Amino acid sequence: MNTVTRPRILVVGAGFAGVDCVRRLERRLSPHEADVTLVAPFAYQLYLPLLPQVASGVLTPQSIAVSLRRSQKYRTRIIPGGAIGVDLRAKVCVIRTITDRIVNEPYDYIVLAPGSITRTFDIPGLTDHAFGMKTLAEAAYIRDHVISQLDLADASEDPAERASRLQFVVVGGGYAGTETAACLQRLTHAAVRRYPRLDPALIKWHLIDIAPKLMPELGDKLGRSALEVLRRRGIEVSLGVSVAKAGEEEVTFTDGRVVPTRTLIWTAGVVASPLIATLDAETVKGRLAVNADMCLPGHDGVFAVGDSAAVPDLAKGDGAVCPPTAQHASRQGKAVAENVIAALRGRPMRPYEHKDLGLVVDLGGSDAVSKPLGVELHGVPAQAVARGYHLAALRTNVAKTRVATNWLLNAVAGDDFVRTGFQARKPAKLKDFEYTDAYLTKEQVREHVEKARSRAL
């Protein structure tokens, strides 16, 4: 008897692109048309734009981690683990599960949405001494770390140690870095009132970026507004400057300054997931080169979206590719699902095209700068737009309610500045959170797949 199997659709990554793709596939495909599988290390979708507010304690971690298992109506099979290689010829994805087993997952159609990792450079001491701001664990850890610096400074009788623990350096003048510096500065400014032995003047925040402007995407006017807010709060912003060397107790800037500090937060951009390097395919600055319909040229049934894909930006033209933003990733996820369905049903696929709706930057409190549909706003109106956008973008009503409740509670009752201490005895830095050494090389992927095939024969 011949066994007829349903086409297998494999989605890699549970970010904005991956989750929106899966949800659209579930709604548009009948159960007998295809089997849908999602590979993700965690069974939640992380709402990355609000990570700085988790680090500062305005939001709880679970409020921005939207569960993928909450509803029982979803039929997608979730594989808890990470894709560490893809053999395009054999149509096999190699997965390291959370139990550290390496398994092969065959597919007929694959949507690559593995996202991005923190971009680092060959700077002495960087990965050993810097913190990142890319995962939920990092945000929670940084909050604990920053509060612990206040505790340790309060306990110290050494003026030099006390001063170094109360200086903080954030690298990266984009959205992540600017919001991180702004939110954490508000945290320390409020928390120091509970430490009568500490001089508030000793707390110093530094925000540095090699670029000549702060958040150039906002335009000169709003960029200057954000800069004024940060400097008014006492944050020292240095542009055209980066890190020359990072140590355990000090950071050396490229302009020669040496800042004694125990806190270096690195948010200087992102690069495509190392998974892309395991494919024998063309890339654009590390991102997988795909057509406007998000298909990988020369490979049937292979699609890529989000931060790891160089999707042509048809709205801008002139060879531009879509920037790695949540707004594009979410819309690409829905669009690529429609194209997978079209390929499955033998229908024409459509190119992706979307014009940016605008940008929002939440600086905490009543401070914000926003540019919805090209309209420049700052202050309370910008804050209303920013928070309204985030609430609308959160996928479930439960998540929206949790975030809104956290905002209200924080505005009314403030923060108790409690640290959990869950990793107090085990220092963890940027290199410890993103597992960049877990991926296979192209040759290792091919060898692993061939061995598995030989054993099956």
Backbone torsions as a table, in degrees:
resi	resn	phi	psi	omega
1	MET	NA	133.5	177.6
2	ASN	-82.3	131.8	178.1
3	THR	-99.3	120.3	179.7
4	VAL	-92.8	119.3	179.8
5	THR	-101.4	148.7	177.2
6	ARG	-76.0	150.3	174.7
7	PRO	-57.8	143.2	-177.7
8	ARG	-105.2	120.4	177.7
9	ILE	-107.8	121.3	-178.9
10	LEU	-113.3	124.7	177.4
11	VAL	-111.0	126.0	-178.0
12	VAL	-105.3	114.4	176.7
13	GLY	110.5	134.8	-179.2
14	ALA	-114.6	39.0	172.7
15	GLY	-86.6	-159.9	-179.2
16	PHE	-58.9	-47.1	-176.4
17	ALA	-67.3	-48.2	-176.0
18	GLY	-64.1	-45.8	-177.6
19	VAL	-68.8	-42.9	179.2
20	ASP	-65.4	-32.5	175.3
21	CYS	-64.9	-48.1	-178.4
22	VAL	-62.0	-44.9	-178.0
23	ARG	-64.3	-38.4	177.9
24	ARG	-67.6	-39.8	177.2
25	LEU	-61.4	-41.9	-179.6
26	GLU	-64.2	-37.7	-178.7
27	ARG	-75.5	-33.7	-171.4
28	ARG	-96.4	-19.2	-179.5
29	LEU	-102.5	138.6	173.2
30	SER	-77.7	155.2	-175.2
31	PRO	-55.9	-31.3	-176.5
32	HIS	-83.6	-8.2	-176.3
33	GLU	-78.2	-34.8	-176.6
34	ALA	-164.3	156.7	170.7
35	ASP	-99.9	130.4	-177.9
36	VAL	-111.9	130.3	179.7
37	THR	-128.2	138.5	178.6
38	LEU	-119.1	128.7	176.3
39	VAL	-103.0	121.1	-179.1
40	ALA	-156.4	137.9	179.8
41	PRO	-67.4	-26.6	179.4
42	PHE	-129.5	146.6	-177.7
43	ALA	-88.7	47.4	174.6
44	TYR	-149.8	157.2	173.4
45	GLN	-99.2	122.1	-178.3
46	LEU	-89.6	127.3	177.3
47	TYR	-87.8	87.0	-172.2
48	LEU	-55.5	-39.9	-175.8
49	PRO	-57.7	-20.0	-178.0
50	LEU	-101.1	8.9	178.2
51	LEU	-56.1	-42.6	178.8
52	PRO	-58.1	-30.3	179.3
53	GLN	-76.7	-23.2	171.0
54	VAL	-72.2	-42.8	179.6
55	ALA	-61.2	-33.8	-178.6
56	SER	-89.6	-4.3	177.1
57	GLY	86.1	2.9	177.4
58	VAL	-67.9	-37.9	178.9
59	LEU	-118.1	148.6	173.7
60	THR	-81.0	152.1	-178.3
61	PRO	-56.4	-42.7	-175.5
62	GLN	-69.5	-16.8	-178.5
63	SER	-70.5	-23.4	179.5
64	ILE	-111.6	8.2	174.7
65	ALA	-105.9	98.0	-172.8
66	VAL	-86.8	114.5	-174.4
67	SER	-61.4	139.6	175.4
68	LEU	-92.0	-6.0	-177.2
69	ARG	-111.8	6.4	-174.4
70	ARG	-64.8	-41.6	-178.1
71	SER	-97.0	135.1	-179.1
72	GLN	-86.5	-2.2	-179.3
73	LYS	-81.7	-16.0	-179.3
74	TYR	-75.7	138.0	-174.8
75	ARG	-110.5	3.1	-179.9
76	THR	-67.2	134.5	173.7
77	ARG	-81.8	127.1	-179.9
78	ILE	-103.0	125.6	174.3
79	ILE	-101.2	111.0	-179.6
80	PRO	-75.0	107.3	-178.4
81	GLY	168.0	-173.0	-179.4
82	GLY	-126.2	137.2	174.8
83	ALA	-71.5	126.9	-177.8
84	ILE	-116.6	2.2	177.1
85	GLY	-179.4	153.1	177.9
86	VAL	-136.3	127.5	174.2
87	ASP	-100.7	103.5	-175.3
88	LEU	-68.0	-32.9	-178.9
89	ARG	-70.9	-41.7	-179.2
90	ALA	-84.9	-9.0	-175.3
91	LYS	55.1	56.0	-179.0
92	VAL	-135.2	135.3	174.0
93	CYS	-107.5	129.1	179.9
94	VAL	-93.0	126.8	-173.0
95	ILE	-124.2	135.2	169.8
96	ARG	-100.5	114.1	-176.7
97	THR	-76.8	171.8	-179.0
98	ILE	-70.8	-12.1	173.1
99	THR	-91.8	7.3	177.3
100	ASP	73.2	15.1	171.6
101	ARG	-81.3	146.1	175.6
102	ILE	-106.1	119.6	-176.7
103	VAL	-126.3	156.6	176.9
104	ASN	-103.4	130.6	178.6
105	GLU	-117.9	106.6	178.6
106	PRO	-73.9	156.3	-179.2
107	TYR	-148.0	161.0	169.2
108	ASP	-104.3	-35.7	175.4
109	TYR	-131.4	137.7	178.6
110	ILE	-131.1	135.3	175.4
111	VAL	-113.2	112.2	-178.5
112	LEU	-90.3	111.4	178.1
113	ALA	-137.6	53.1	-174.4
114	PRO	-77.4	-3.8	177.1
115	GLY	77.2	-148.4	-173.3
116	SER	-138.3	169.4	174.2
117	ILE	-124.9	168.5	179.3
118	THR	-65.1	133.5	177.8
119	ARG	-82.4	125.7	177.4
120	THR	-122.3	166.7	178.7
121	PHE	-127.1	170.4	-178.6
122	ASP	-80.4	68.4	-179.6
123	ILE	-106.2	124.7	-178.2
124	PRO	-53.1	126.0	175.9
125	GLY	81.2	-1.8	-173.2
126	LEU	-62.3	-57.0	-174.9
127	THR	-70.4	-18.7	179.5
128	ASP	-84.7	-23.7	-171.8
129	HIS	-125.2	-6.3	-178.1
130	ALA	-98.9	150.4	171.8
131	PHE	-98.5	149.7	173.6
132	GLY	-103.0	176.5	177.7
133	MET	-141.7	62.2	-174.4
134	LYS	-126.1	-18.1	-177.6
135	THR	-126.3	163.4	178.9
136	LEU	-64.0	-39.3	179.5
137	ALA	-63.3	-39.7	179.2
138	GLU	-63.7	-43.3	-179.6
139	ALA	-62.5	-44.2	179.0
140	ALA	-66.0	-38.4	-179.5
141	TYR	-66.8	-42.7	-179.4
142	ILE	-62.1	-40.0	177.4
143	ARG	-58.6	-48.8	177.8
144	ASP	-57.6	-44.2	-176.6
145	HIS	-63.6	-46.2	-177.3
146	VAL	-63.5	-44.4	178.7
147	ILE	-65.3	-37.3	179.3
148	SER	-64.7	-29.6	177.1
149	GLN	-64.8	-36.1	175.6
150	LEU	-66.2	-42.6	178.4
151	ASP	-62.1	-45.3	-177.8
152	LEU	-69.2	-36.7	176.7
153	ALA	-65.6	-39.2	179.1
154	ASP	-65.2	-32.7	-178.0
155	ALA	-83.6	-17.4	-174.9
156	SER	-82.0	144.1	173.9
157	GLU	-104.0	0.4	-179.0
158	ASP	-94.2	113.6	-178.4
159	PRO	-57.9	-36.3	-179.6
160	ALA	-67.4	-43.1	178.5
161	GLU	-65.6	-43.3	-179.4
162	ARG	-59.6	-44.1	-179.4
163	ALA	-65.0	-39.1	-178.2
164	SER	-70.2	-33.6	179.7
165	ARG	-73.5	-17.9	-178.2
166	LEU	-102.5	12.6	171.9
167	GLN	-111.6	137.8	-175.0
168	PHE	-132.5	137.5	-178.0
169	VAL	-121.7	127.7	174.4
170	VAL	-117.6	127.7	179.9
171	VAL	-107.0	124.0	179.2
172	GLY	124.7	110.9	-178.4
173	GLY	-97.5	22.7	173.4
174	GLY	-85.5	-162.5	-177.2
175	TYR	-63.6	-46.9	-176.0
176	ALA	-62.4	-47.8	-177.9
177	GLY	-66.8	-43.4	-178.6
178	THR	-64.8	-45.7	179.3
179	GLU	-67.6	-36.6	178.1
180	THR	-63.1	-48.3	179.0
181	ALA	-61.8	-43.3	-177.5
182	ALA	-65.6	-45.5	-176.8
183	CYS	-70.2	-42.2	-178.6
184	LEU	-72.3	-31.4	175.3
185	GLN	-62.7	-40.4	176.9
186	ARG	-63.1	-37.4	178.3
187	LEU	-61.0	-52.1	-177.4
188	THR	-68.0	-35.3	179.6
189	HIS	-62.7	-39.4	179.4
190	ALA	-78.1	-39.1	-175.4
191	ALA	-68.5	-33.7	-174.3
192	VAL	-63.7	-19.0	177.1
193	ARG	-65.6	-22.1	178.6
194	ARG	-86.6	0.8	-178.9
195	TYR	-119.9	84.8	-174.9
196	PRO	-62.8	-21.6	-179.9
197	ARG	-81.7	-10.6	-177.6
198	LEU	-97.9	137.3	176.3
199	ASP	-85.3	115.7	-178.6
200	PRO	-55.5	-26.4	-179.1
201	ALA	-67.2	-18.4	179.5
202	LEU	-76.1	-20.1	-179.5
203	ILE	-76.8	119.3	-178.3
204	LYS	-132.3	131.2	176.7
205	TRP	-112.3	135.2	177.8
206	HIS	-119.1	130.1	172.7
207	LEU	-118.8	118.8	-177.8
208	ILE	-124.9	151.2	177.7
209	ASP	-155.3	141.8	-179.4
210	ILE	-71.8	-19.1	-180.0
211	ALA	-72.2	155.5	-179.4
212	PRO	-79.5	-12.2	-178.2
213	LYS	-133.8	154.3	176.0
214	LEU	-86.8	125.0	179.4
215	MET	43.6	66.6	-176.8
216	PRO	-60.0	-22.9	180.0
217	GLU	-62.6	-22.7	-179.2
218	LEU	-78.1	-17.1	-174.0
219	GLY	94.5	162.9	-174.8
220	ASP	-61.8	-43.7	-174.0
221	LYS	-64.8	-51.3	-178.9
222	LEU	-70.9	-33.5	175.9
223	GLY	-60.6	-41.3	177.5
224	ARG	-67.7	-36.5	178.8
225	SER	-62.2	-44.7	178.6
226	ALA	-63.6	-41.4	179.0
227	LEU	-61.2	-41.5	179.4
228	GLU	-64.6	-39.4	178.7
229	VAL	-61.8	-47.1	-178.0
230	LEU	-63.2	-45.3	-177.9
231	ARG	-69.5	-32.4	177.0
232	ARG	-63.6	-32.2	178.2
233	ARG	-79.5	-6.8	179.6
234	GLY	98.0	6.2	177.3
235	ILE	-78.0	127.7	179.2
236	GLU	-86.7	113.6	-178.0
237	VAL	-102.1	123.4	178.9
238	SER	-121.2	116.7	179.2
239	LEU	-103.1	154.1	-175.1
240	GLY	74.5	19.6	-175.4
241	VAL	-131.9	142.8	174.1
242	SER	-136.5	-167.5	-179.0
243	VAL	-96.5	128.8	176.2
244	ALA	-92.2	-34.5	-178.0
245	LYS	-158.7	139.6	179.1
246	ALA	-118.3	132.0	177.2
247	GLY	-124.2	178.8	-177.9
248	GLU	-69.3	-30.0	-175.2
249	GLU	-126.6	5.7	177.7
250	GLU	-160.1	157.9	177.4
251	VAL	-127.8	132.5	178.2
252	THR	-102.1	124.6	178.7
253	PHE	-85.9	162.3	-179.9
254	THR	-70.4	-14.6	176.2
255	ASP	-90.0	7.9	175.9
256	GLY	97.2	-14.2	-179.9
257	ARG	-68.7	143.0	176.0
258	VAL	-117.8	118.4	-177.3
259	VAL	-108.1	115.6	175.0
260	PRO	-69.7	119.5	-176.8
261	THR	-159.1	151.8	173.6
262	ARG	-108.6	6.9	-175.2
263	THR	-134.5	109.0	174.8
264	LEU	-122.0	114.1	-179.3
265	ILE	-107.6	120.7	-173.4
266	TRP	-104.6	115.0	179.4
267	THR	-133.0	36.8	-173.0
268	ALA	-86.3	57.5	172.6
269	GLY	92.1	177.5	-178.3
270	VAL	-133.3	160.7	172.6
271	VAL	-131.1	162.0	-178.5
272	ALA	-60.7	151.7	177.5
273	SER	-53.8	142.5	176.1
274	PRO	-58.8	-15.3	177.9
275	LEU	-57.8	-35.2	-176.7
276	ILE	-62.2	-32.5	-179.3
277	ALA	-69.4	-15.4	179.8
278	THR	-82.3	-11.1	179.6
279	LEU	-90.6	142.5	175.7
280	ASP	-89.2	73.4	-174.4
281	ALA	-146.2	160.8	-177.8
282	GLU	-72.0	143.1	178.6
283	THR	-126.6	159.7	173.8
284	VAL	-123.0	106.6	-176.1
285	LYS	51.4	42.7	176.7
286	GLY	88.6	-13.7	-180.0
287	ARG	-94.6	144.5	-176.2
288	LEU	-66.4	126.1	-178.6
289	ALA	-78.5	114.6	-179.8
290	VAL	-124.1	165.7	176.2
291	ASN	-78.2	175.2	-179.8
292	ALA	-64.6	-21.4	176.0
293	ASP	-88.7	7.9	175.4
294	MET	71.6	16.9	175.2
295	CYS	-88.7	146.5	174.7
296	LEU	-83.9	119.1	-176.9
297	PRO	-57.7	134.4	176.6
298	GLY	84.8	2.0	-178.2
299	HIS	-136.4	106.3	-180.0
300	ASP	-66.6	136.8	174.3
301	GLY	79.9	11.2	179.9
302	VAL	-113.5	122.4	-179.4
303	PHE	-125.9	153.7	176.7
304	ALA	-144.4	139.8	-177.4
305	VAL	-145.6	170.7	174.9
306	GLY	79.8	-155.2	-173.4
307	ASP	-63.4	-25.2	-176.5
308	SER	-92.0	2.1	-177.7
309	ALA	-120.2	135.7	175.5
310	ALA	-92.3	79.7	-179.3
311	VAL	-82.0	125.3	178.8
312	PRO	-55.6	135.1	179.1
313	ASP	-94.2	91.3	-176.4
314	LEU	-67.2	-24.8	179.4
315	ALA	-68.0	-32.7	179.2
316	LYS	-92.9	-36.2	-178.6
317	GLY	70.6	-163.7	178.2
318	ASP	56.6	33.8	176.4
319	GLY	75.5	10.2	-179.4
320	ALA	-70.3	152.0	173.3
321	VAL	-115.7	155.7	-177.1
322	CYS	-65.3	135.1	178.8
323	PRO	-69.3	156.0	-179.1
324	PRO	-78.8	73.1	-179.7
325	THR	-117.3	157.7	179.0
326	ALA	-62.0	-35.2	-178.3
327	GLN	-60.6	-47.1	178.7
328	HIS	-69.6	-42.9	-177.0
329	ALA	-58.7	-44.7	-178.6
330	SER	-62.1	-45.0	-178.5
331	ARG	-72.2	-34.4	175.5
332	GLN	-64.9	-36.5	178.7
333	GLY	-60.0	-44.5	178.4
334	LYS	-66.8	-42.4	-177.6
335	ALA	-66.9	-39.7	-178.6
336	VAL	-69.9	-30.9	175.9
337	ALA	-62.0	-42.2	177.8
338	GLU	-63.1	-36.4	179.8
339	ASN	-73.2	-34.5	174.4
340	VAL	-63.4	-43.4	177.9
341	ILE	-62.9	-41.3	178.0
342	ALA	-61.8	-43.6	178.3
343	ALA	-63.8	-39.8	-180.0
344	LEU	-63.9	-36.4	-176.8
345	ARG	-97.4	4.1	177.6
346	GLY	73.0	32.3	-179.7
347	ARG	-110.5	162.6	179.9
348	PRO	-66.9	147.0	177.2
349	MET	-96.1	156.6	-177.0
350	ARG	-111.2	145.2	175.8
351	PRO	-73.1	152.2	177.4
352	TYR	-85.9	131.4	175.7
353	GLU	-148.2	127.6	-179.7
354	HIS	-153.4	133.4	176.5
355	LYS	-96.7	132.4	-178.7
356	ASP	-53.1	134.9	177.7
357	LEU	-82.7	-17.1	179.5
358	GLY	138.8	-177.4	-175.2
359	LEU	-130.0	144.3	177.5
360	VAL	-133.6	138.2	178.6
361	VAL	-133.1	114.0	-178.6
362	ASP	-94.2	114.7	-178.0
363	LEU	-99.2	9.6	177.5
364	GLY	87.4	151.7	-178.1
365	GLY	63.6	-131.6	177.9
366	SER	-100.1	10.4	-177.5
367	ASP	-96.5	131.4	176.8
368	ALA	-167.2	160.3	169.3
369	VAL	-133.0	136.1	-177.1
370	SER	-141.5	155.6	178.5
371	LYS	-139.1	65.0	179.9
372	PRO	-73.4	125.4	178.3
373	LEU	52.0	33.8	176.8
374	GLY	85.7	-2.9	-179.4
375	VAL	-88.5	123.2	-176.6
376	GLU	-86.9	124.7	-179.2
377	LEU	-131.3	152.1	171.4
378	HIS	-147.7	163.7	-178.6
379	GLY	77.5	-148.4	-175.1
380	VAL	-60.0	-44.9	177.7
381	PRO	-59.1	-40.5	178.3
382	ALA	-65.8	-37.7	178.6
383	GLN	-64.8	-41.1	178.2
384	ALA	-62.1	-42.2	178.6
385	VAL	-65.8	-44.1	-178.2
386	ALA	-60.5	-48.5	-177.4
387	ARG	-72.8	-33.1	174.6
388	GLY	-63.6	-39.9	178.2
389	TYR	-63.0	-46.2	-178.5
390	HIS	-63.4	-40.8	178.7
391	LEU	-63.4	-40.4	179.7
392	ALA	-67.4	-33.4	-175.8
393	ALA	-79.2	-23.2	177.3
394	LEU	-63.8	139.2	-165.5
395	ARG	-77.9	-31.6	-175.1
396	THR	-118.8	155.9	177.3
397	ASN	-65.9	-31.3	177.6
398	VAL	-63.2	-45.1	179.4
399	ALA	-64.1	-43.2	178.6
400	LYS	-59.2	-43.5	-178.7
401	THR	-65.4	-43.5	179.6
402	ARG	-61.3	-46.4	-178.5
403	VAL	-64.6	-46.5	-179.8
404	ALA	-62.0	-39.4	178.7
405	THR	-66.0	-42.1	177.4
406	ASN	-60.7	-44.0	179.1
407	TRP	-60.6	-45.9	-179.0
408	LEU	-64.3	-45.6	-178.7
409	LEU	-63.5	-40.8	179.7
410	ASN	-66.4	-38.8	-179.8
411	ALA	-66.8	-35.2	-176.5
412	VAL	-86.0	-46.4	-171.0
413	ALA	-105.4	-13.4	-178.5
414	GLY	74.8	-156.3	-173.3
415	ASP	-122.8	145.7	175.2
416	ASP	-94.0	-4.8	175.6
417	PHE	56.2	42.4	177.8
418	VAL	-87.8	132.3	173.9
419	ARG	-106.1	143.4	-175.4
420	THR	-77.7	-32.8	-178.7
421	GLY	73.3	18.9	-174.4
422	PHE	-68.6	-17.6	175.5
423	GLN	-133.3	30.5	-173.7
424	ALA	-61.7	-32.5	-176.8
425	ARG	-93.9	1.1	-178.2
426	LYS	-132.7	93.3	179.1
427	PRO	-58.2	136.0	-179.8
428	ALA	-133.7	126.4	-176.7
429	LYS	-116.6	-171.8	-172.5
430	LEU	-53.1	-41.7	-176.0
431	LYS	-67.3	-17.2	-173.7
432	ASP	-90.2	-7.3	-171.8
433	PHE	-106.7	-28.6	-169.8
434	GLU	-103.0	-4.2	171.7
435	TYR	51.7	47.0	-176.9
436	THR	-72.0	-12.0	179.2
437	ASP	-91.1	7.0	-176.2
438	ALA	-85.4	-12.7	-172.2
439	TYR	-84.2	151.3	176.4
440	LEU	-88.9	162.7	170.7
441	THR	-84.5	168.4	178.3
442	LYS	-57.8	-40.8	-178.8
443	GLU	-67.4	-40.7	179.0
444	GLN	-65.6	-37.0	177.9
445	VAL	-62.1	-48.6	-178.4
446	ARG	-62.3	-42.5	-179.7
447	GLU	-64.6	-42.2	-179.7
448	HIS	-64.0	-43.9	-179.0
449	VAL	-65.5	-41.0	-179.4
450	GLU	-65.8	-40.2	178.6
451	LYS	-64.5	-42.5	179.0
452	ALA	-63.9	-37.4	179.4
453	ARG	-67.9	-39.6	179.4
454	SER	-65.0	-39.4	179.8
455	ARG	-67.0	-29.0	-178.2
456	ALA	-77.1	-20.4	-177.4
457	LEU	-79.2	NA	NA
